Amino acid sequence: FALYNIKDEKEKVEVHIIDWNGNPVSKLVLDRYVRYITVDTENKVLYGINDVSENLYKYDISQCGI
């Protein structure tokens, strides 16, 4: 998983999902700005936190091919 800030849209980020060989698996465009992410692969959930507001966001990643 790689977190990428969208240059033209300050409040949005992309999460790129890659396999162990470096091949792209999926890409998510999050609807909120997050600075940090963590992934629960067992439950297929991505968590993101906004470091300014300290809000925690939860995203379902079950359709992302992981």
KEKE-3310 file (N, C-alpha, C; in steps of 0.2 Angstrom, whole numbers, plus 5000, padded with zeros to 4 digits):
npx = (5004:5003:5003:4997:4998:4986:4991:4984:4972:4970:4964:4962:4968:4976:4977:4988:4988:4999:5007:5018:5028:5028:5019:5004:4989:4977:4968:4964:4954:4953:4939:4942:4955:4969:4983:4990:4990:4983:4981:4970:4971:4964:4951:4948:4949:4953:4961:4962:4970:4968:4980:4978:4965:4963:4954:4948:4946:4937:4938:4931:4939:4936:4933:4945:4954:4963)
npy = (4994:5011:5028:5042:5059:5069:5081:5092:5093:5096:5091:5078:5061:5047:5029:5017:5001:4988:4972:4960:4959:4971:4974:4983:4982:4988:5004:5017:5031:5042:5050:5059:5069:5061:5057:5047:5029:5013:4995:4982:4967:4955:4958:4966:4980:4997:5009:5027:5041:5058:5070:5083:5086:5075:5065:5049:5038:5025:5012:5001:4988:4977:4974:4976:4967:4961)
npz = (5000:4996:4999:4992:4988:4980:4969:4963:4970:4986:4997:4995:4993:4985:4986:4982:4978:4978:4973:4980:4971:4965:4956:4950:4959:4963:4964:4975:4977:4990:4999:5008:5016:5022:5032:5037:5035:5039:5037:5038:5033:5036:5039:5028:5028:5027:5036:5039:5045:5049:5052:5057:5061:5068:5065:5062:5048:5040:5028:5016:5009:5002:4989:4981:4977:4985)
capx = (5000:5006:4999:5000:4994:4984:4993:4979:4967:4974:4960:4961:4973:4976:4980:4990:4989:5003:5008:5025:5032:5028:5013:4998:4983:4971:4970:4958:4954:4949:4935:4944:4962:4972:4990:4993:4985:4985:4977:4968:4969:4960:4944:4948:4948:4959:4960:4966:4969:4969:4984:4976:4959:4963:4948:4949:4941:4937:4936:4930:4943:4935:4933:4951:4958:4968)
capy = (5000:5017:5034:5047:5066:5072:5088:5098:5092:5096:5087:5071:5056:5040:5024:5012:4994:4984:4966:4959:4959:4978:4975:4986:4978:4992:5011:5020:5039:5043:5056:5063:5069:5057:5058:5040:5023:5006:4990:4976:4963:4950:4960:4970:4987:5002:5015:5033:5047:5065:5072:5089:5085:5068:5060:5042:5036:5018:5011:4994:4987:4970:4974:4979:4961:4958)
capz = (5000:4995:5000:4987:4989:4973:4968:4962:4975:4992:5002:4993:4992:4982:4989:4977:4981:4974:4976:4982:4965:4963:4951:4953:4960:4963:4966:4978:4978:4996:4998:5013:5017:5027:5032:5038:5034:5041:5034:5042:5028:5037:5038:5022:5030:5027:5041:5038:5050:5047:5058:5059:5065:5072:5063:5059:5043:5039:5021:5014:5003:5000:4981:4979:4974:4990)
cpx = (5004:5002:5002:4995:4992:4986:4988:4973:4969:4971:4959:4968:4972:4979:4981:4991:4993:5005:5016:5030:5032:5023:5007:4992:4977:4973:4963:4959:4950:4945:4937:4952:4964:4979:4993:4987:4988:4980:4976:4966:4965:4953:4943:4946:4954:4957:4964:4965:4971:4973:4982:4970:4958:4957:4951:4944:4942:4934:4936:4934:4942:4935:4939:4956:4963:4965)
cpy = (5006:5023:5039:5054:5068:5079:5093:5098:5091:5092:5080:5067:5050:5035:5019:5006:4990:4977:4965:4960:4966:4979:4978:4982:4982:4999:5014:5028:5040:5049:5061:5063:5065:5057:5051:5035:5017:5001:4984:4971:4957:4952:4965:4977:4991:5008:5021:5038:5053:5068:5079:5089:5079:5064:5054:5040:5028:5016:5004:4993:4980:4969:4976:4973:4959:4952)
cpz = (5000:4995:4996:4987:4981:4973:4968:4966:4982:4997:5000:4992:4988:4986:4984:4981:4976:4977:4978:4977:4962:4957:4954:4953:4960:4965:4969:4978:4984:4995:5004:5013:5023:5026:5033:5037:5037:5038:5038:5036:5029:5037:5032:5023:5030:5032:5039:5043:5047:5053:5060:5063:5069:5071:5060:5054:5042:5032:5020:5008:5000:4992:4978:4976:4979:4994)
residu = (PHE:ALA:LEU:TYR:ASN:ILE:LYS:ASP:GLU:LYS:GLU:LYS:VAL:GLU:VAL:HIS:ILE:ILE:ASP:TRP:ASN:GLY:ASN:PRO:VAL:SER:LYS:LEU:VAL:LEU:ASP:ARG:TYR:VAL:ARG:TYR:ILE:THR:VAL:ASP:THR:GLU:ASN:LYS:VAL:LEU:TYR:GLY:ILE:ASN:ASP:VAL:SER:GLU:ASN:LEU:TYR:LYS:TYR:ASP:ILE:SER:GLN:CYS:GLY:ILE)
# end
